[in-house]
Amino acid sequence: MEVLINTSQPSVSQNRQADITFIEPSDCSVHIEQNDALAFLRSLPDESVDVITTDPAYSGMNQYLKLGSGRIVGDYSSKGLDESKWFEEFHDTEDNYLQFLGECQRVLKKNRHIYIMFDSYSMLTLSPLVRRFFDVKNVICWDKVNIGMGHYFRRRHELIVFASKGKKPISAKNIPDVWRFKRITKPAYPTQKPVEVFEAMLIASTQPGFVVCDPFVGSGSAAIAAIKRSCNFIGCDSSSRAVALATDRVLGYQKTQLDVMQTKSSLAVAEDAKWFK
Ligand SMILES: C[S@@+](CC[C@H](N)C(=O)[O-])C[C@H]1O[C@@H](n2cnc3c(N)ncnc32)[C@H](O)[C@@H]1O
């Protein structure tokens, strides 16, 4: 397995297609670079990825849930600086999101799947736009099992829109639309998701050798899931810290088969193991 790391940041108009080598199915290569999601997607060839599994950094919660004088995440006057907030948000404007979805539609092969994670706020504003580009098939509820933060009802779930470009069944008929995977407690990266959430997507939608794409890679949970499911991975993050963490994590996993950022399984109950294997 090969890990290709590219921390250069080409401009949006720069075309890097020649830099990206799509590897043979048996290679299970990983390519992670520091880049803006839109610039990254624009640099990929048409119909070059087999599945998109992504968890964008929405700004909806900060935009819509105003509490007293402050916002929920960080100090906005120093937004994006490493010392004050860990990452930039991907702004929930319709225009931004339409560009993002249009690029996802272009790079995804025909008869393939996309999974886009939403929090409750972005779900209300952005998820209807997905229908303009894809056939929405399900809204999956990720039940985090343990209760989290929240100012009214405390949050215990996130939503995942599952959609297709063309026709493609999922791999099994016994997978429910509620997935119980325990949240990561005290994560090394603040929005780190359990690898199993991404593995569940890949169980349903991939076969060995598929190219998995996540343009908001964060700590690299989707990359680890791709390796575990014998797929190739291509992704980016705008944060140098995220790219460094994801890179170390993938390199470590490649060497030791141990995931240093998630040492315990997130599987909640034995019943779930029936379809999750
Ligand atoms: C919700 S987190 C992803 C977490 C990831 N799924 C994990 O398990 O660690 C969203 C990520 O998007 C990144 N991000 C924000 N704006 C971006 C942009 N315009 N392009 C690419 N990445 C961006 C943030 O740095 C953050 O790491």
Ligand as a Chemical Component Dictionary entry (heavy atoms), coordinates in Angstrom:
data_LIG
# 
_chem_comp.id                   LIG 
_chem_comp.type                 NON-POLYMER 
_chem_comp.pdbx_formal_charge   0 
_chem_comp.three_letter_code    LIG 
# 
loop_
_chem_comp_atom.comp_id 
_chem_comp_atom.atom_id 
_chem_comp_atom.alt_atom_id 
_chem_comp_atom.type_symbol 
_chem_comp_atom.charge 
_chem_comp_atom.model_Cartn_x 
_chem_comp_atom.model_Cartn_y 
_chem_comp_atom.model_Cartn_z 
_chem_comp_atom.pdbx_ordinal 
LIG C1  C1  C 0  -16.550 17.545 10.114 1  
LIG S1  S1  S 1  -14.840 17.604 9.764  2  
LIG C2  C2  C 0  -14.486 16.027 9.060  3  
LIG C3  C3  C 0  -14.193 15.014 10.134 4  
LIG C4  C4  C 0  -13.829 13.655 9.585  5  
LIG N1  N1  N 0  -14.971 12.991 8.987  6  
LIG C5  C5  C 0  -13.254 12.782 10.668 7  
LIG O1  O1  O 0  -13.822 11.730 10.990 8  
LIG O2  O2  O -1 -12.238 13.166 11.251 9  
LIG C6  C6  C 0  -14.799 18.663 8.397  10 
LIG C7  C7  C 0  -13.423 18.992 7.901  11 
LIG O3  O3  O 0  -13.562 19.862 6.771  12 
LIG C8  C8  C 0  -12.420 20.706 6.733  13 
LIG N2  N2  N 0  -12.766 21.857 5.882  14 
LIG C9  C9  C 0  -13.436 22.998 6.182  15 
LIG N3  N3  N 0  -13.595 23.770 5.100  16 
LIG C10 C10 C 0  -13.028 23.090 4.079  17 
LIG C11 C11 C 0  -12.886 23.341 2.707  18 
LIG N4  N4  N 0  -13.375 24.455 2.157  19 
LIG N5  N5  N 0  -12.244 22.428 1.947  20 
LIG C12 C12 C 0  -11.758 21.280 2.502  21 
LIG N6  N6  N 0  -11.848 20.984 3.809  22 
LIG C13 C13 C 0  -12.489 21.874 4.576  23 
LIG C14 C14 C 0  -12.120 21.015 8.176  24 
LIG O4  O4  O 0  -10.761 21.357 8.330  25 
LIG C15 C15 C 0  -12.493 19.698 8.867  26 
LIG O5  O5  O 0  -11.370 18.904 9.083  27 
# 
loop_
_chem_comp_bond.comp_id 
_chem_comp_bond.atom_id_1 
_chem_comp_bond.atom_id_2 
_chem_comp_bond.value_order 
_chem_comp_bond.pdbx_ordinal 
LIG C1  S1  SING 1  
LIG S1  C2  SING 2  
LIG S1  C6  SING 3  
LIG C2  C3  SING 4  
LIG C3  C4  SING 5  
LIG C4  N1  SING 6  
LIG C4  C5  SING 7  
LIG C5  O1  DOUB 8  
LIG C5  O2  SING 9  
LIG C6  C7  SING 10 
LIG C7  O3  SING 11 
LIG C7  C15 SING 12 
LIG O3  C8  SING 13 
LIG C8  N2  SING 14 
LIG C8  C14 SING 15 
LIG N2  C9  SING 16 
LIG N2  C13 SING 17 
LIG C9  N3  DOUB 18 
LIG N3  C10 SING 19 
LIG C10 C11 SING 20 
LIG C10 C13 DOUB 21 
LIG C11 N4  SING 22 
LIG C11 N5  DOUB 23 
LIG N5  C12 SING 24 
LIG C12 N6  DOUB 25 
LIG N6  C13 SING 26 
LIG C14 O4  SING 27 
LIG C14 C15 SING 28 
LIG C15 O5  SING 29 
# 
